[in-house]
């Protein structure tokens, strides 16, 4: 499923990152790679961006960018 | 890597005042400084932070171009120790270039807070070059770093690099190598979190309360600057009056009257008016650098991004707007972090509405002269709110012409306590910058105004026959519906060069010293006129330096011209509406 489907406080394992090459690289540099766990910490008001954590790195991105990340619940 | 404290480390090593910022890509121009290392003098260059060497972003291009053109003796790669799990790949990429390299793992104090421990010796042995752990903010490990850099340099032979792209190893290979290195040398808890940041975020990034808290803290900070600044300002004013008496009286006998007037009433009084605001400006920059350093600005970007998205902007634009409250010029240059030209153009059109320190001076003076102390902070805050509203209106009107889609991804660094030394250094850098501007534009502007009021030869100062009088007769009717007297119009014309001139120019136009300006202003305008004048000063045209920055960043005369025409038009309409409405309501 898409990362944007996760609820706040949930975490899941990244299975695939696709989209614009530049966006993919940027996400990889922040640690978003297949096999890594990503958690959604919160979502800002006004349909704002998602606050994410991967390892020790925290960042935010917009829902549109979150669409390009596919995740899977940890089994 | 961005956000790893390169600039802070650069400052520590060189003692220079490179501006440091908790904001990816703030270091946009290459700073360099000479640094003695052992027996040699070397030149240290602060390159922009990058994620990799593929050259997809502006900053990566800069680094690649630099490495291809300039033969370097040693590359010092600065990484964030707490985030070594994802930053090691850059180091491995740089290693494939075949240049002498060493690695600095900065922020070891934060890594400790996260529970990350790194075996630097083992890492260094596997990599084949020195790896050091330091904390630039706390000045830990700087001495050993200097020594290591010195011994690396002695062994180094500079190599010319040809095509970087051909030398890079495939990403997969690098990723595998990084993983295996991490396994042997780094111990980190599975789920990393920094309790303090997490707890603070729960309050400061609250869905409902986050934004009100942010604006309330801004308001309190401005209140603080105002309260602390006032007595300091009186002190500086006192000193300047003393200086004037000490210098002016003896000169009276030596110089002819015209020369004495030009020097003392023109240059000195104009400059003194501006200089008396130095304490407030310095406080402003100290406070801003503390906020910048704390990690709160990136959070502010998070909070407002949803709203900014509707205006065709993003959270970074908002943070640049806050920077613009120091000076619009670096904020305009800071738009380089955006890749889409349309988004940059729209942001540049909005930024000049940020209430910069130069305008702040004019407002502080007029507010102190014409409003009761209890109202002062509210009047000032209303101007900040209006500057934001003007920015919002501009974005909303122009967003269709400059429509852009750009991915927005921004790091949220852990909260950091500001370090006094860094704050003071930043503030000093800004004051030095301000003084340089003062000596160039402001003195010239004020002297030009003095000449206008005293020429042609033999007229009474600022009389209708003087050039200033003729000019004011010409511009007077234009500004009369806004409630300004004609001389204010002349000061505004010169404010186009630099807004600081407005105040210094007024002192000269009214023919009073810096200490007499308050009385002169009280005599020439009331509260309503002053507010109308402040509205106009707030909104009308970006100053020449800002326009030059917009022109050179956008390479577009059209955008530059749009910026002038739109802002002057808006200023006129807003002031007119305010003044006429206030008078109609009987104020």
Interface residues (C-beta under 8 A of the other chain):
Chain A: X20 X21 X22 X23 X25 X26 X27 X28 X29 X30 X31 X33 X41 X42 X43 X44 X45 X46 X47 X48 X49 X51 X53 X54 X55 X56 X57 X58 X59 X60 X61 X62 X64 X65
Chain B: X51 X52 X54 X56 X57 X82 X83 X85 X86 X114 X116 X171 X175 X188 X192 X193 X194 X197 X201 X205 X207 X208 X210 X211 X301 X302 X303 X305 X306 X307 X309 X310 X315 X339 X405 X407 X408 X409 X410 X411 X412 X413 X414
